[in-house]
Structures are given as structure tokens and as C-alpha cells.
Amino acid sequence: MEDICIFLILYVIITRFRKTKADIKVHMRLAFVGEQEVIPEKATVTVAKKNDRTQMNELVHEPGVTYIFDRGYIDYAAFDRFCLDGIFFVTRLKNNTHIEPLQELEVPEGSGVSADVLVRIGSQQKKMKHTLRMIQTEDSQGNLLFLVTNRFDLTCDEISEMYRSRWAIETFFKWMKQHLQIKHLYGTSERAVYNQVWISLIAFCLLVLVKMETKVAHSLLQLTRWLKALLWKPYSKWLELMK
């Protein structure tokens, strides 16, 4: 798969800072290392009240890479900047987005896409300077999705599938939450919570690297189970099981 990064709010942790309840949001950027495998590439942690769009500059900045993110990160001014800087993106439109259709493109016969249109989008007061491409498709439940992108070189179905790959982050978080014990907090101070998040991400990355280096067919879950069972045993015993 070409260079694609995906990100959105990974999860919210409810804890207590300074005797008051507070929410923590982790914004995660994942990178594809194969057709299906993803690894965490960068993460930022913010308080829950902070707008998601504030993390765009932290997570989206490399020209030539396609970033896929949810509509919580929509920022029309940032989209204009991405177009100028050669940064590609695919995202889903909000319901209140104002859309100005410019030109309808041809949709191939048998496509899962119902419309492919060049548009200008923005708020009621101000629209973007650059033209985008809007893809109308459906999710697995039959709900309409309106996707926008500045990729004009791909087919409409490729754009649709690219956005669907965003769900890899849901799978990633589910795995991490279930098997790296991130759902149980060992401390409630700000530093303790942050440290637990970073340690969990480091553990995941190390497991992925082991799987890639050893080229084993075993799942990450199986590697994790063996590691826990052999935690105080010689490293060679773990490697023997992976043959």
C-alpha cells in the first residue's frame, strides 16, 4: 500500500487530576506497513475539552503522504494549506458543511460509488479556495457517506476503499485495550497516565518489530500470551515457541 497515515481520537481516559475528574484524549497517527498491518507512528495527548482540530499541525505535515481522518478534524483553512503544500487527505464531511457542486465526474459501471463530483466546500460565511473531489458512497449499514479528498489521480472506488481502511485504527485500539491493559490505570496523576499510554504503545511497537523480524505466522495476541507466560524465563524459550 502506498504511504497512508490514519488517525482520529483513539480513546478517552477518565481519571482524576488534582482531586477533580478530567478526560484525556489520545490522538493517534498510524502508518501502514503492509496491506493490513498498521503501527503507531505518533501520538499526542490532550485534555478532553481541547478541540480536535488543534492537533492537525502535530499529526499532518508531510507532503506526498495521504492522511485519512474523521470529520472531527475538519478544518477548511488547513485543507487549503494542505493543497498548497502537496499534502493529500481523505475525510468525511460534516452534516452542516456547505457544498457548491462544480462538475460531475463519470462513475464507472458497477462501482460501489453513487456520485463523484468536483466541489468547493466550507462554512456558510466562507468557502475554501481550492477545489476538492466529493465521493458519495455507503457504509456497511447502508448509510450515505460523503467523502472529500484532494486526490484526483485515483478512481472513486479507490478513494472509497482508502477511507474504509480508517477502521484499522479501531481494530488497533481494541487490541491494545484488551491485551496491553491500558484500560486499567496504575496511577491517576497526569504523569502516571501519560507514562502508561506511552509504555503501552512502545510494547505494541516492539511486538510488531519482533513479528516482522522473525517472520512468524503467529498472531500478536499469541506472541503476547507466550511473552506473559515466559516473562521471567530465558528469552530463548520465547523464540523457540515462535518457530
C-alpha positions as CSV (number, residue, x, y, z in Angstrom):
1,M,0.0,0.0,0.0
2,E,1.3,3.5,-0.8
3,D,2.2,5.9,2.0
4,I,-1.0,6.3,4.1
5,C,-1.4,7.5,7.6
6,I,-4.7,7.3,9.5
7,F,-5.7,9.0,12.7
8,L,-8.5,10.1,14.9
9,I,-9.3,10.3,18.6
10,L,-8.2,6.9,19.8
11,Y,-9.9,6.9,23.2
12,V,-10.9,8.9,26.2
13,I,-9.5,8.1,29.6
14,I,-11.4,9.3,32.6
15,T,-9.2,9.9,35.6
16,R,-8.6,12.4,38.4
17,F,-6.2,15.2,38.3
18,R,-5.7,17.4,41.3
19,K,-8.9,15.9,43.0
20,T,-11.1,16.7,40.0
21,K,-12.4,14.4,37.3
22,A,-10.8,15.0,33.9
23,D,-10.9,13.4,30.5
24,I,-7.8,12.7,28.4
25,K,-7.9,12.2,24.7
26,V,-5.1,10.4,22.8
27,H,-4.8,11.4,19.1
28,M,-3.1,8.7,17.2
29,R,-1.4,8.5,13.9
30,L,-1.0,5.1,12.4
31,A,1.1,4.1,9.4
32,F,0.5,1.1,7.1
33,V,3.5,-1.3,7.0
34,G,1.6,-3.7,4.7
35,E,-1.8,-4.3,3.2
36,Q,-3.3,-4.8,6.6
37,E,-0.7,-4.2,9.3
38,V,-0.5,-0.8,11.0
39,I,1.9,0.6,13.6
40,P,1.6,3.7,15.8
41,E,3.8,6.4,14.3
42,K,3.0,9.4,16.5
43,A,0.6,10.2,19.4
44,T,-0.4,13.4,21.2
45,V,-2.3,13.6,24.4
46,T,-4.7,16.5,25.2
47,V,-7.4,17.3,27.7
48,A,-10.9,16.4,26.5
49,K,-12.1,20.0,26.3
50,K,-9.4,20.8,23.7
51,N,-10.7,20.9,20.1
52,D,-9.5,18.0,18.0
53,R,-8.5,20.3,15.1
54,T,-5.7,21.8,17.3
55,Q,-3.8,18.5,16.7
56,M,-3.8,18.8,12.9
57,N,-0.4,20.6,12.7
58,E,1.1,17.9,15.0
59,L,-0.1,15.0,13.0
60,V,-0.4,16.1,9.4
61,H,2.6,17.8,7.9
62,E,4.5,15.6,5.4
63,P,4.0,16.2,1.6
64,G,3.2,13.3,-0.6
65,V,1.6,11.2,2.2
66,T,-2.2,10.6,2.2
67,Y,-3.8,11.2,5.6
68,I,-7.1,9.7,6.4
69,F,-9.1,11.1,9.4
70,D,-12.6,11.5,10.8
71,R,-14.8,14.6,10.4
72,G,-13.9,15.7,14.0
73,Y,-10.7,17.1,12.5
74,I,-12.3,19.1,9.6
75,D,-10.6,22.5,9.2
76,Y,-11.2,24.3,5.9
77,A,-8.3,26.6,6.3
78,A,-6.0,23.7,7.0
79,F,-7.4,21.9,3.9
80,D,-6.4,24.9,1.7
81,R,-2.9,24.8,3.2
82,F,-2.6,21.1,2.5
83,C,-3.5,21.7,-1.1
84,L,-0.7,24.3,-1.4
85,D,1.8,22.1,0.4
86,G,1.1,18.9,-1.5
87,I,-0.3,17.1,1.5
88,F,-3.1,14.6,0.5
89,F,-6.1,13.8,2.6
90,V,-9.4,11.8,2.7
91,T,-12.1,12.6,5.2
92,R,-15.8,12.6,5.8
93,L,-17.9,15.7,5.6
94,K,-19.9,17.1,8.5
95,N,-23.7,17.5,8.1
96,N,-23.5,21.3,8.2
97,T,-20.8,21.6,5.5
98,H,-21.9,23.9,2.7
99,I,-21.2,22.2,-0.7
100,E,-21.0,24.0,-4.0
101,P,-21.1,21.5,-6.9
102,L,-18.8,22.4,-9.8
103,Q,-18.6,19.4,-12.1
104,E,-19.9,15.9,-12.1
105,L,-17.4,13.2,-13.0
106,E,-18.2,9.8,-14.6
107,V,-18.7,6.9,-12.2
108,P,-17.7,3.5,-13.7
109,E,-20.4,0.9,-14.2
110,G,-20.7,-1.5,-11.3
111,S,-19.0,0.9,-8.9
112,G,-19.9,1.0,-5.3
113,V,-19.8,4.8,-5.5
114,S,-23.0,6.6,-6.4
115,A,-21.5,10.0,-7.2
116,D,-18.1,11.6,-8.0
117,V,-18.2,15.4,-8.0
118,L,-15.8,18.3,-8.1
119,V,-16.9,20.7,-5.3
120,R,-16.0,23.7,-3.3
121,I,-16.8,23.3,0.4
122,G,-16.7,25.5,3.5
123,S,-18.9,27.3,6.0
124,Q,-21.9,29.5,5.2
125,Q,-19.7,32.5,5.5
126,K,-16.5,31.4,3.8
127,K,-15.6,28.6,1.3
128,M,-12.3,27.0,0.5
129,K,-10.2,28.5,-2.2
130,H,-9.2,25.1,-3.7
131,T,-11.5,22.6,-5.4
132,L,-11.9,19.2,-3.9
133,R,-13.4,15.9,-5.0
134,M,-16.5,14.6,-3.3
135,I,-17.3,10.9,-3.3
136,Q,-20.8,9.7,-2.4
137,T,-20.9,6.1,-1.2
138,E,-22.4,3.9,1.6
139,D,-21.1,2.3,4.7
140,S,-21.7,-1.4,5.7
141,Q,-25.1,-0.4,7.2
142,G,-26.2,1.3,4.1
143,N,-25.8,4.9,5.4
144,L,-24.7,7.5,3.0
145,L,-21.1,8.8,3.3
146,F,-19.8,12.0,1.7
147,L,-16.1,11.9,1.4
148,V,-13.8,14.7,0.2
149,T,-10.2,14.4,-1.0
150,N,-7.6,16.3,-2.9
151,R,-6.5,13.1,-4.7
152,F,-7.6,13.4,-8.3
153,D,-5.3,10.6,-9.6
154,L,-7.2,7.7,-8.1
155,T,-10.5,6.1,-9.1
156,C,-13.6,6.9,-7.0
157,D,-13.6,3.3,-5.7
158,E,-10.0,3.5,-4.6
159,I,-10.9,6.7,-2.6
160,S,-13.8,4.9,-1.0
161,E,-11.7,1.9,0.0
162,M,-9.0,4.2,1.3
163,Y,-11.4,5.8,3.7
164,R,-12.7,2.4,4.8
165,S,-9.1,1.5,5.8
166,R,-9.5,4.1,8.6
167,W,-11.3,1.4,10.6
168,A,-7.9,-0.3,11.1
169,I,-7.4,2.2,14.0
170,E,-10.5,0.8,15.7
171,T,-9.0,-2.7,15.5
172,F,-5.7,-1.4,16.7
173,F,-7.2,0.3,19.8
174,K,-9.4,-2.7,20.6
175,W,-6.3,-5.0,20.6
176,M,-4.2,-2.6,22.7
177,K,-7.0,-2.0,25.2
178,Q,-7.7,-5.7,25.6
179,H,-4.2,-7.1,25.7
180,L,-1.9,-4.3,26.9
181,Q,-4.0,-3.5,30.0
182,I,-4.4,0.2,29.0
183,K,-8.0,0.1,30.4
184,H,-6.6,-0.3,34.0
185,L,-4.9,2.8,35.3
186,Y,-2.0,2.2,37.7
187,G,-1.9,5.8,38.7
188,T,-4.2,8.8,38.5
189,S,-1.7,11.6,38.3
190,E,-1.1,13.3,34.9
191,R,2.4,11.9,34.5
192,A,1.3,8.4,35.5
193,V,-1.5,8.3,32.9
194,Y,0.8,9.6,30.2
195,N,3.6,7.1,31.1
196,Q,1.1,4.2,30.9
197,V,-0.1,5.3,27.5
198,W,3.5,5.6,26.1
199,I,4.6,2.3,27.6
200,S,1.7,0.5,26.1
201,L,2.4,2.0,22.7
202,I,6.1,1.1,23.0
203,A,5.2,-2.5,23.9
204,F,2.9,-2.8,20.9
205,C,5.6,-1.5,18.5
206,L,8.2,-3.9,20.0
207,L,5.8,-6.8,19.4
208,V,5.2,-5.8,15.8
209,L,9.0,-5.5,15.2
210,V,9.5,-9.0,16.7
211,K,6.8,-10.4,14.4
212,M,8.4,-8.6,11.4
213,E,11.9,-9.7,12.1
214,T,11.2,-13.3,12.9
215,K,8.6,-13.6,10.0
216,V,6.4,-15.8,12.1
217,A,2.8,-16.5,11.2
218,H,1.6,-16.4,14.8
219,S,-0.7,-13.5,15.8
220,L,0.3,-10.7,18.0
221,L,-2.1,-12.0,20.6
222,Q,-0.4,-15.4,20.7
223,L,3.0,-13.7,21.0
224,T,1.7,-11.6,23.9
225,R,0.4,-14.7,25.7
226,W,3.7,-16.5,25.3
227,L,5.6,-13.5,26.5
228,K,3.4,-13.1,29.6
229,A,3.8,-16.8,30.4
230,L,7.6,-16.8,29.9
231,L,8.2,-13.3,31.3
232,W,10.8,-14.5,33.9
233,K,12.2,-17.2,31.7
234,P,15.2,-17.1,29.3
235,Y,14.5,-15.1,26.1
236,S,15.4,-18.2,24.0
237,K,12.4,-20.1,25.3
238,W,10.1,-17.5,23.8
239,L,11.9,-17.6,20.5
240,E,11.6,-21.4,20.4
241,L,7.8,-21.2,20.5
242,M,7.7,-18.8,17.6
243,K,9.4,-21.3,15.2
